[in-house]
Amino acid sequence: MTFDIRKEDGATKGRFTVTVDGHEAELTYSRLSPTRIIADHTGVPEALGGKGVGLALVEALVADARATGTTVVPLCPFVNAQLARHPAWSDVFEGA
């Protein structure tokens, strides 16, 4: 399934969001520098559980980090769990 994921990027914080069937999921981050962020929270409503929404948000984070040369500090437990399942993403994660 393909999701229409949007990125909202502020000076100190940002997030990737997707709305499916009226429910919004998000992956939030905090900016440490122009090229370093902390992935700090992934929230997927129960109604969207098991549909791959969380994974799609992490994939968007990884693709964006690669495109912008950004390093990600993975503090979010969900992001860490996905990183463990996808070692090919270690190029964008600090400490991976």
N, C-alpha and C positions, 0 to 999 in steps of 0.2 A: 504494500500500500504506500502511496506517495502522499506526503503531507506538505502543506503550504506553510513553511516555517519562516517566521519573521525575526529579524534582529533589531533590537533597540539598544543603541550604544550611547551612553552618557559619559561625562567627564570622569566619574568615579565608579559608576555601576552600569550594568547592562543586563540584557536577558534575551534569550531565544524563546519565542512563544509560538504556539499553534492552537487553533481552535477547531475542535471536531465535535459535530453534533451539539453545538452550543456550550461545550465545556472547554475551558482554557487550561493548557498545560504549559509549564515554563521551566527553563533552566536559567538560573541567575548566576551572575558573576560580579566580582569586584575588581576594579582595575588597580594594579600596583604600579604600572608604568605604561608607556605607549605600546610596549611589546610583551607585557607580562600580566596575566590575570589569574584570579582564584575562582575556580568553579565551586560555588558554595552551596547551591541548593537545586534539586530537581523536584518539581511537584507535578504529579499526574493525578487528576481526579479518579476516584474509584471507578466511575463510569467508563473511563478510557483504559483501564487496566487490561493488560494482555493483548493490546492492539499494536504494540511496537512504538508507541508514541514517545516514551522515554528514550528508547534507543535512537529514534530518529532525531531527537533533540541533541543527544551526545554526538551523533554523526555530523550534525550541522555545526556544532562547536568545533569538532576536529577539522572539518573542511575549511571553516573560517580561519582557524588558527594557522593552518598550512598556507592558506592564501595570503594572510597578512603577516606571516612570520612571527606569530605570537606564541609564547610559551604559557602553558596552563598548569597551575598548581591545583591538583585534584583533591580538594577537601571534602567535597560532597560524597557520601557513601555510595550513592548510585553510580556516579561517574567512576569512582574507583572500581566498583564491581564490573562495570562495562570494560574498563581498561584491562582488568585481569582476563576478560574473555577475548579481548582484541589486542594482543601484544603488538600488532603492526602499527598501532596508534602511538606507541611509546615515543616517537619522534617529537610529538608536540607536548608531552607531559613531563613536567619537572619531577625528577626523582623516580621515573619509571624504569 
